[in-house]
Amino acid sequence: MKKNVKIPVIFLLLLFFGSFLIFLGSRNDAVTVAKSIKSGVLTADEINVAFQNVGGKVIKRFVEESQMVKKGDPLMQLEDVDTKLAIDRLQALVDSQRAAVNQEQAAIEITENETNLSELSTWRKIEEVKASLEAAKSARNLASTEFDRQTQLRKTGGNSQSQLDNARNAFVVAKMQVIQIESQLSTLMIGATPEQVSQFEKTQNATGMSLQSIIIARQKLENRQNQLAQLKAQLAQGETDLKQLQINYQRLTLKAPEDGKVLKLMFEDGELAPTGAPAVLLETDRKYIDIYVNEKMVNDYQPGTTVTANVIALDKEVKGKVRFATAAPSFADLRMTRERGQADLTSYQVRIYIESIPKLLTGMTLEVEQ
């Protein structure tokens, strides 16, 4: 009975230790292989190309699916009649606004020159009137003296009444002339400061004197400058709207943003393409592979590192550059645990962008040696 019990126990022990040794051997082999070769399937970046800020009816497709295109090649065309009409209308409005701005600028320049000339002329007029006033005052003083003399002569009978009346009339006219010129001078000098008037009395030079009429004229010019600024703002807005329409018109023709292969066309001729909706699925020339490494090896795959990969189907080597290395999802850890016996190690996803060589196609398997 005892003999029957011992045989199975020994057998089980031998089987357990044998399996454990095999497991260790296989685990070491998996780790060794994982350290030497990493494989991945070549994948290409795909981008959705959409009509930007425009939509409408598709009137032409320039390419077919699986067709190779270059950057800038037309892919699809939307109807452009409405946009053309809008551009024509806005162009006419912008031309009108530009003409209004030019007209107002010319008018302001003319008025400003006239105001400057008027100011200069008024200064000279003030000096002229001042000289006339001095002459009128002299004439008034002379008439006053003559009137006094005729008055004394009349008292002694040395003249006639008519002579006295004539002298009186001449004196009155001279006084009125002075008053009239003084009033004219005061009107011309409205706006001048007391200091300017005092300086003018000394120098008889009116240059630089503030004049109310010129101040008002310049205030009107300033107001016209504000109106001109408003016209310019309207013109700038119109030009911006026109530029946007012209850009939108160019966007009615969808173009390839880079070299690649057309994978799918989303719309047929005559269909409406909504604004911003993907219209073409493009496979780019940017190709990469993803490999998974453990935490002990991830430092060998830092971003920017250049690696060499073997294209199995072509039996050729290509260069690649690591774009990023990041902690892989939990399923990748599980996969590495099962496939390579790395139960205690976190796996990392490493993306490597591969240089383009002839006959290199997406879907091919590449092996990275490290």
Solvent accessible surface area in square Angstrom, and as a share of the most:
residue,aa,sasa,rsa
1,M,186,0.83
2,K,164,0.69
3,K,153,0.65
4,N,100,0.51
5,V,91,0.52
6,K,127,0.54
7,I,107,0.54
8,P,66,0.41
9,V,76,0.44
10,I,99,0.50
11,F,124,0.52
12,L,107,0.53
13,L,94,0.47
14,L,125,0.62
15,L,100,0.50
16,F,127,0.53
17,F,119,0.49
18,G,27,0.26
19,S,57,0.37
20,F,98,0.41
21,L,118,0.59
22,I,128,0.65
23,F,109,0.45
24,L,67,0.33
25,G,32,0.31
26,S,58,0.37
27,R,70,0.25
28,N,88,0.45
29,D,91,0.47
30,A,20,0.16
31,V,28,0.16
32,T,87,0.51
33,V,92,0.53
34,A,1,0.01
35,K,97,0.41
36,S,49,0.32
37,I,66,0.33
38,K,2,0.01
39,S,58,0.37
40,G,8,0.08
41,V,85,0.49
42,L,2,0.01
43,T,57,0.33
44,A,9,0.07
45,D,26,0.13
46,E,98,0.44
47,I,47,0.24
48,N,92,0.47
49,V,13,0.08
50,A,35,0.27
51,F,1,0.00
52,Q,105,0.47
53,N,96,0.49
54,V,15,0.08
55,G,35,0.33
56,G,23,0.22
57,K,79,0.33
58,V,1,0.00
59,I,81,0.41
60,K,104,0.44
61,R,55,0.20
62,F,74,0.31
63,V,6,0.04
64,E,105,0.47
65,E,89,0.40
66,S,81,0.52
67,Q,74,0.33
68,M,121,0.54
69,V,7,0.04
70,K,132,0.56
71,K,147,0.62
72,G,38,0.36
73,D,50,0.26
74,P,54,0.34
75,L,0,0.00
76,M,0,0.00
77,Q,28,0.13
78,L,0,0.00
79,E,81,0.36
80,D,28,0.15
81,V,86,0.49
82,D,114,0.59
83,T,25,0.14
84,K,99,0.42
85,L,93,0.46
86,A,24,0.18
87,I,27,0.13
88,D,90,0.47
89,R,159,0.58
90,L,29,0.14
91,Q,64,0.28
92,A,62,0.48
93,L,91,0.45
94,V,1,0.00
95,D,67,0.35
96,S,68,0.44
97,Q,32,0.14
98,R,92,0.33
99,A,60,0.47
100,A,36,0.28
101,V,8,0.05
102,N,83,0.43
103,Q,135,0.60
104,E,26,0.12
105,Q,70,0.31
106,A,50,0.38
107,A,28,0.22
108,I,6,0.03
109,E,107,0.48
110,I,101,0.51
111,T,39,0.23
112,E,76,0.34
113,N,88,0.45
114,E,103,0.46
115,T,8,0.05
116,N,66,0.34
117,L,116,0.58
118,S,52,0.33
119,E,28,0.12
120,L,85,0.42
121,S,59,0.38
122,T,22,0.13
123,W,32,0.11
124,R,95,0.35
125,K,78,0.33
126,I,0,0.00
127,E,41,0.18
128,E,101,0.45
129,V,6,0.04
130,K,9,0.04
131,A,64,0.49
132,S,48,0.31
133,L,6,0.03
134,E,79,0.35
135,A,65,0.50
136,A,8,0.07
137,K,58,0.24
138,S,69,0.45
139,A,52,0.40
140,R,71,0.26
141,N,81,0.41
142,L,131,0.65
143,A,14,0.11
144,S,33,0.21
145,T,88,0.51
146,E,62,0.28
147,F,44,0.18
148,D,80,0.41
149,R,122,0.45
150,Q,16,0.07
151,T,40,0.23
152,Q,106,0.47
153,L,58,0.29
154,R,93,0.34
155,K,148,0.63
156,T,114,0.67
157,G,54,0.52
158,G,54,0.52
159,N,18,0.09
160,S,50,0.32
161,Q,85,0.38
162,S,65,0.42
163,Q,88,0.39
164,L,15,0.07
165,D,49,0.25
166,N,96,0.49
167,A,7,0.06
168,R,91,0.33
169,N,87,0.44
170,A,54,0.42
171,F,37,0.15
172,V,69,0.40
173,V,99,0.57
174,A,12,0.09
175,K,79,0.34
176,M,112,0.50
177,Q,84,0.37
178,V,3,0.01
179,I,99,0.50
180,Q,119,0.53
181,I,13,0.07
182,E,67,0.30
183,S,65,0.42
184,Q,75,0.33
185,L,10,0.05
186,S,68,0.44
187,T,86,0.50
188,L,43,0.21
189,M,27,0.12
190,I,94,0.48
191,G,32,0.31
192,A,21,0.16
193,T,55,0.32
194,P,107,0.67
195,E,126,0.56
196,Q,50,0.22
197,V,46,0.27
198,S,53,0.34
199,Q,102,0.45
200,F,1,0.00
201,E,83,0.37
202,K,159,0.67
203,T,69,0.40
204,Q,81,0.36
205,N,80,0.41
206,A,1,0.01
207,T,79,0.46
208,G,48,0.46
209,M,7,0.03
210,S,39,0.25
211,L,2,0.01
212,Q,71,0.32
213,S,70,0.45
214,I,5,0.03
215,I,68,0.34
216,I,74,0.38
217,A,28,0.22
218,R,96,0.35
219,Q,110,0.49
220,K,132,0.56
221,L,13,0.07
222,E,111,0.50
223,N,79,0.41
224,R,70,0.26
225,Q,79,0.35
226,N,92,0.47
227,Q,86,0.38
228,L,11,0.05
229,A,58,0.45
230,Q,111,0.49
231,L,50,0.25
232,K,88,0.37
233,A,61,0.48
234,Q,79,0.35
235,L,20,0.10
236,A,53,0.41
237,Q,105,0.47
238,G,5,0.05
239,E,65,0.29
240,T,82,0.47
241,D,57,0.29
242,L,15,0.07
243,K,126,0.53
244,Q,79,0.35
245,L,42,0.21
246,Q,75,0.33
247,I,61,0.31
248,N,26,0.13
249,Y,73,0.28
250,Q,124,0.55
251,R,63,0.23
252,L,7,0.03
253,T,32,0.18
254,L,12,0.06
255,K,110,0.46
256,A,3,0.02
257,P,61,0.39
258,E,44,0.20
259,D,47,0.24
260,G,1,0.01
261,K,62,0.26
262,V,0,0.00
263,L,55,0.27
264,K,105,0.44
265,L,13,0.06
266,M,66,0.30
267,F,28,0.12
268,E,97,0.44
269,D,89,0.46
270,G,45,0.44
271,E,75,0.34
272,L,129,0.64
273,A,2,0.02
274,P,79,0.49
275,T,84,0.49
276,G,47,0.45
277,A,24,0.18
278,P,61,0.38
279,A,0,0.00
280,V,0,0.00
281,L,39,0.20
282,L,0,0.00
283,E,23,0.10
284,T,1,0.01
285,D,67,0.35
286,R,93,0.34
287,K,32,0.13
288,Y,27,0.10
289,I,0,0.00
290,D,36,0.19
291,I,1,0.00
292,Y,35,0.13
293,V,0,0.00
294,N,1,0.00
295,E,77,0.34
296,K,144,0.61
297,M,15,0.07
298,V,20,0.11
299,N,111,0.57
300,D,69,0.36
301,Y,1,0.00
302,Q,82,0.36
303,P,83,0.52
304,G,45,0.43
305,T,45,0.26
306,T,83,0.48
307,V,7,0.04
308,T,42,0.24
309,A,1,0.01
310,N,39,0.20
311,V,0,0.00
312,I,88,0.44
313,A,72,0.56
314,L,40,0.20
315,D,119,0.62
316,K,104,0.44
317,E,122,0.55
318,V,2,0.01
319,K,106,0.45
320,G,5,0.05
321,K,114,0.48
322,V,3,0.02
323,R,132,0.48
324,F,67,0.28
325,A,31,0.24
326,T,61,0.35
327,A,64,0.50
328,A,11,0.09
329,P,64,0.40
330,S,93,0.60
331,F,124,0.52
332,A,0,0.00
333,D,40,0.21
334,L,86,0.43
335,R,101,0.37
336,M,6,0.02
337,T,46,0.27
338,R,184,0.67
339,E,108,0.49
340,R,56,0.20
341,G,16,0.15
342,Q,2,0.01
343,A,70,0.54
344,D,125,0.65
345,L,34,0.17
346,T,55,0.32
347,S,1,0.01
348,Y,54,0.21
349,Q,28,0.13
350,V,0,0.00
351,R,52,0.19
352,I,0,0.00
353,Y,35,0.13
354,I,13,0.07
355,E,79,0.36
356,S,96,0.62
357,I,35,0.18
358,P,105,0.66
359,K,156,0.66
360,L,14,0.07
361,L,112,0.56
362,T,49,0.29
363,G,50,0.48
364,M,35,0.15
365,T,53,0.31
366,L,0,0.00
367,E,45,0.20
368,V,0,0.00
369,E,106,0.48
370,Q,104,0.46
